[in-house]
Amino acid sequence: MDLGLKDKVAVITGGSRGIGKGIALGLAKEGCRVAVCARNEDELMKAVDEIKSIGTEVLGIAGDITRQEDVDRISEEILNKYNKIDVLINNVGGNKRNLFEKTTLEDWEQIIDLNLLSHVKVTQAFLPAMKEQKSGSVIFISSIFGRESGGATLSIYNSSKSAMISLAKVMATELASIGIRVNSVAPGSIRFPGGSWDKRCIADPQGMAEFVKKELPIGRFGTVEEIANVVCFLASDRASLVTGACINADGGQSRSLI
């Protein structure tokens, strides 16, 4: 199926590794012109080279999107180069695990800033361009643990990921009449080289085999390519009726009925 994304301009935050890089590669394969940003410039440039090998136009900009000055610089450079933005993927994220009573206010501020407020900054920076062109697709990469309990030690992560889903829903309502769609994607357990699940599988293969058997009905971890496929669809006009939705991509892992 031709998704009609050729020559669209797509911006991906946290695009140097893992799910973010997978999404950037997926959009590039669909013909998008891709702009990726990340904090680690060395990793970012490696990702840029990999994306370039597909044969599409790529722009890599190093920066920390928790900093307003970096967001301003990144958005200005992208809009000056392309004069538009069609797709925004809010992907940056992180976690600090601990029992709630042992979390600190600094822990909360750091992860909320990274998982939520950074996306607020970036979206507000690009939204005027989307409103002017009266079109665009904004996608937040949340988690199944934004939709349901993730268990002990995940109070900060759950809260931030739930907030992303809620923000996307409200934005979708506000922007639908001017042609801008806003959705979120909730990945389950995704394994990629160097990621947390990959490290656990290497450190405890037997324990992870039991986890897969108990928690993953599909019988395996998900891949970044599978998340990218969902995102590419949502980014395209093939999903023209889809806005305000949160799409699970989890191989049946989650237990939420909604």
TORKOL-753594 format. One line per 4 residues: number of its first residue (from 1); their letters; for each residue x, y negated, z negated of C-alpha. Coordinates in steps of 0.2 Angstrom, whole numbers, always signed. Layout:
N
NUM = A = X/Y/Z; ...
***
This chain:
258
1 = MDLG = +0/+0/+0; +7/-17/+5; +5/-28/-11; +7/-44/-1
5 = LKDK = +21/-50/-12; +34/-54/+2; +42/-71/-1; +33/-74/-17
9 = VAVI = +44/-82/-30; +45/-71/-46; +53/-76/-63; +58/-63/-75
13 = TGGS = +64/-67/-93; +76/-54/-100; +80/-48/-83; +97/-41/-86
17 = RGIG = +93/-24/-92; +80/-11/-97; +61/-15/-93; +65/-33/-87
21 = KGIA = +78/-27/-74; +67/-13/-68; +53/-26/-65; +65/-37/-56
25 = LGLA = +70/-23/-45; +52/-18/-42; +47/-35/-37; +63/-37/-26
29 = KEGC = +58/-21/-17; +41/-28/-13; +50/-43/-5; +49/-56/-19
33 = RVAV = +62/-69/-21; +68/-66/-39; +74/-77/-52; +81/-68/-68
37 = CARN = +87/-76/-84; +95/-68/-99; +107/-73/-113; +122/-62/-109
41 = EDEL = +129/-69/-93; +140/-54/-89; +126/-42/-90; +115/-54/-80
45 = MKAV = +127/-55/-66; +128/-36/-64; +110/-36/-63; +110/-49/-50
49 = DEIK = +122/-39/-39; +111/-24/-41; +95/-33/-36; +105/-42/-21
53 = SIGT = +109/-24/-14; +90/-22/-10; +92/-37/+2; +82/-50/-6
57 = EVLG = +86/-67/-12; +91/-68/-31; +95/-82/-43; +102/-78/-60
61 = IAGD = +103/-91/-74; +111/-88/-91; +102/-95/-105; +93/-93/-122
65 = ITRQ = +74/-96/-120; +72/-98/-138; +80/-115/-135; +69/-128/-127
69 = EDVD = +84/-136/-119; +89/-120/-110; +71/-117/-105; +70/-135/-97
73 = RISE = +87/-131/-88; +81/-114/-82; +64/-120/-76; +71/-136/-68
77 = EILN = +84/-126/-58; +71/-113/-52; +58/-126/-47; +71/-137/-38
81 = KYNK = +77/-122/-28; +60/-114/-23; +48/-128/-26; +35/-116/-33
85 = IDVL = +32/-101/-44; +20/-87/-40; +24/-74/-53; +30/-76/-71
89 = INNV = +35/-61/-81; +37/-65/-100; +48/-50/-105; +61/-55/-118
93 = GGNK = +59/-47/-135; +67/-39/-150; +63/-31/-167; +69/-31/-185
97 = RNLF = +62/-16/-194; +60/-16/-213; +46/-13/-225; +35/-28/-226
101 = EKTT = +40/-32/-244; +58/-32/-239; +56/-43/-224; +62/-61/-226
105 = LEDW = +55/-77/-219; +71/-79/-208; +67/-61/-201; +49/-67/-196
109 = EQII = +54/-83/-189; +68/-75/-178; +57/-62/-171; +41/-73/-169
113 = DLNL = +52/-86/-160; +59/-73/-148; +44/-62/-145; +31/-76/-144
117 = LSHV = +37/-94/-145; +50/-91/-132; +36/-86/-120; +26/-101/-125
121 = KVTQ = +40/-112/-120; +43/-104/-104; +25/-103/-99; +22/-121/-103
125 = AFLP = +37/-126/-92; +31/-117/-77; +12/-119/-79; +11/-137/-71
129 = AMKE = +18/-130/-55; +5/-116/-55; -9/-128/-58; -3/-139/-44
133 = QKSG = -3/-125/-32; -19/-118/-39; -12/-100/-40; -1/-89/-50
137 = SVIF = +0/-73/-60; +7/-73/-78; +11/-57/-86; +16/-54/-104
141 = ISSI = +26/-38/-108; +19/-32/-125; +18/-15/-132; +5/-2/-137
145 = FGRE = +10/-7/-155; +2/-24/-151; -14/-14/-149; -14/-3/-164
149 = SGGA = -3/+1/-179; +15/+6/-176; +17/+12/-194; +29/+7/-208
153 = TLSI = +43/-5/-205; +35/-13/-190; +25/-27/-197; +34/-41/-188
157 = YNSS = +35/-32/-171; +16/-27/-172; +11/-45/-176; +21/-53/-163
161 = KSAM = +16/-41/-149; -2/-43/-154; -1/-61/-153; +6/-60/-135
165 = ISLA = -10/-50/-130; -21/-62/-138; -12/-77/-130; -14/-69/-113
169 = KVMA = -32/-66/-116; -36/-84/-121; -25/-91/-107; -34/-81/-94
173 = TELA = -51/-88/-99; -44/-106/-98; -35/-104/-82; -47/-92/-72
177 = SIGI = -56/-107/-63; -41/-114/-55; -34/-97/-48; -21/-92/-61
181 = RVNS = -22/-75/-68; -15/-70/-85; -13/-52/-91; -2/-41/-102
185 = VAPG = +6/-24/-101; +8/-13/-116; +22/+0/-113; +23/+15/-123
189 = SIRF = +40/+24/-127; +51/+20/-112; +69/+27/-111; +83/+19/-101
193 = PGGS = +102/+19/-103; +107/+10/-118; +90/+7/-124; +84/+12/-142
197 = WDKR = +75/+28/-137; +90/+33/-126; +101/+31/-142; +90/+41/-152
201 = CIAD = +89/+55/-140; +108/+56/-139; +110/+55/-158; +95/+67/-162
205 = PQGM = +90/+78/-147; +80/+90/-157; +71/+77/-167; +67/+68/-151
209 = AEFV = +61/+84/-143; +49/+86/-157; +43/+68/-156; +40/+70/-137
213 = KKEL = +30/+86/-141; +20/+78/-155; +17/+60/-148; +19/+60/-129
217 = PIGR = +5/+70/-120; +13/+67/-104; +28/+77/-110; +42/+65/-108
221 = FGTV = +47/+47/-110; +41/+34/-98; +53/+25/-86; +56/+7/-82
225 = EEIA = +51/+10/-64; +34/+16/-70; +31/+0/-80; +38/-10/-65
229 = NVVC = +24/-2/-54; +10/-8/-65; +18/-25/-66; +20/-27/-47
233 = FLAS = +1/-22/-45; -4/-35/-58; +7/-48/-50; -1/-46/-33
237 = DRAS = -18/-51/-25; -23/-33/-25; -27/-36/-43; -37/-52/-39
241 = LVTG = -51/-47/-51; -40/-42/-65; -37/-56/-78; -37/-56/-97
245 = ACIN = -33/-38/-97; -20/-28/-107; -15/-13/-97; -8/+2/-106
249 = ADGG = +7/+11/-98; +11/+25/-110; +7/+42/-103; -7/+44/-116
253 = QSRS = +3/+40/-131; -8/+27/-138; -23/+31/-149; -33/+14/-146
257 = LI = -50/+16/-138; -48/-1/-130
***
